[in-house]
Amino acid sequence: MAPHPLDQAGRSAASQRSRRDHRASAWMITAYIGVGSNQDRHQSIEAGLRALAELASQWRLSTIYECPSVGFASHPFFNLMVEMETELALPELMKQLKAIELRCGRLPNAQKYQDRTLDLDIVLYGDCVSENDPVLPRPDIYRYPFVIQPLYELCPQRVIAGDGRTVEQIWQQAQDLASLTPVPIWFSINEKKQS
C-alpha cells in the first residue's frame, strides 16, 4: 500500500522531505516514531508533526490510519509512523518527544490505556537494542497492526536489530490489519529549504 500524498502536487511520502537549516552534523541516525491521538485528533496530529519536523533533517510519513482504541473502550485513534533523520542522541530525543506531547496537551501523569491528545513513541532508533527505558526495538512492532503496517510502508526491507527478520517478514505474520482505515491527509507540511 502506497503512503499518503502530502500535498496537492501529489508527491508521495517517499519523495516528500522536510529539511531544516542547521550546521552539518557528522552524526545522524534514522529513528522511527509512532504517532497517535484520540483527542482533538486532527489538531493534535498536525501540531505534533510540525514540532517533529523541527527535530529532523529529513523525514517521511506513512499513511495515517484510524483504528479502535486498544486495552480500553474509548474514541478511535489516528496512528501513523514518522521516519526521521536526526542528530539527537536517544536521551535528548526522548526529552524532546515528551516536551512535544506536553505542549500538545498530554497530561504529565498519563497512564497506559487511556485517552490522549498525543502519543509519541520511539519504535526504532538506528540499530539500538535496549531492555531499559525505552525498550528498543519497541515490542509494539509485534503486537499492534497500527504500528507494523505504517512501519512496513516506510521500511519493508529493514532488518529489526536483535530479531534478524525484516519488517516485511513481521508484517506478513501480523493480525487484524483490516481493522485499520486509511484517513485522507488534511494538512500540508511544506518542504524546508535544503541546507
Secondary structure, 3 states (H helix, E strand, C coil): CCCCECCCCCCECCCCCCCCCCCCCCCCEEEEEEEEECCCHHHHHHHHHHHHHCCCCEEEECCEEEECCCCCCCCCEEEEEEEEEECCCHHHHHHHHHHHHHHCCCCCCCCCCCCCCCEEEEEEECCCCECCCCCECCCHHHHCHHHHHHHHHHCCCCECCCCCCEHHHHHHCCCCHHHCEEECCCCCCCCCCCC
